[in-house]
Amino acid sequence: MTQRSHAATKLQVKLITGTDSTGKDTVVTRSIAVNPELTDEAVLSIGTKLGNLQSLPVDTICRQDSAAIVEIH
């Protein structure tokens, strides 16, 4: 049997900083640690509110979850 350990969640707000020589958007990512128990809807709501405070346009809002997986004996 396995179990997750040391769960962590990051909220990432990706902002468009301009375009490169080929016309693709250049993006910078702002990352904030959030509670892993937050729902996707809550993370999106927080990301949207933070995005509205930025001077650059928002490209995407992402949730990144990570955890160690350990075997239980």
C-alpha positions in Angstrom: 0.0 0.0 0.0 1.2 3.5 -0.7 0.6 6.9 0.7 1.4 10.5 -0.2 3.8 12.4 2.0 5.0 16.0 2.1 2.3 17.3 -0.2 2.8 20.8 -1.6 0.9 22.9 -4.0 2.0 26.0 -6.0 -0.3 28.5 -7.6 1.3 29.8 -10.8 0.2 32.9 -12.6 1.9 33.2 -16.0 2.1 36.7 -17.4 2.9 37.9 -20.9 5.9 40.1 -21.0 6.1 40.7 -24.7 6.9 38.7 -27.9 10.1 37.1 -29.2 11.6 37.5 -32.7 9.3 34.8 -34.0 6.1 36.4 -32.7 5.6 34.0 -29.8 4.6 35.4 -26.4 7.3 35.6 -23.8 6.1 34.7 -20.4 7.2 35.1 -16.8 5.8 32.9 -14.0 4.9 34.1 -10.5 4.6 31.2 -8.1 2.9 31.2 -4.7 2.7 28.3 -2.2 -0.9 27.5 -1.3 -2.7 24.9 0.9 -2.8 21.5 -0.9 -6.3 21.0 0.4 -7.7 23.9 -1.7 -10.1 23.0 -4.5 -9.2 23.7 -8.1 -12.0 26.4 -8.0 -10.4 28.1 -5.0 -7.0 28.1 -6.6 -8.4 29.5 -9.8 -10.3 32.2 -7.9 -7.1 33.3 -6.0 -5.1 33.2 -9.2 -7.6 35.3 -11.0 -7.7 37.9 -8.2 -3.9 38.0 -8.1 -3.8 38.3 -11.9 -6.1 41.3 -11.8 -3.5 43.1 -9.6 -0.7 42.6 -12.1 0.4 45.3 -14.6 1.0 42.6 -17.3 -1.7 40.5 -19.0 -2.3 37.0 -17.7 -1.5 34.1 -20.0 -2.6 31.2 -17.8 -3.2 30.3 -14.2 -1.8 26.9 -13.2 -1.9 24.6 -10.2 1.2 22.4 -9.6 0.9 19.6 -7.0 3.8 17.6 -5.8 4.2 14.9 -3.1 6.5 12.1 -2.2 5.0 8.6 -2.5 6.0 6.2 0.2 5.2 2.5 0.7 3.4 1.7 4.0 4.4 -1.6 5.6 
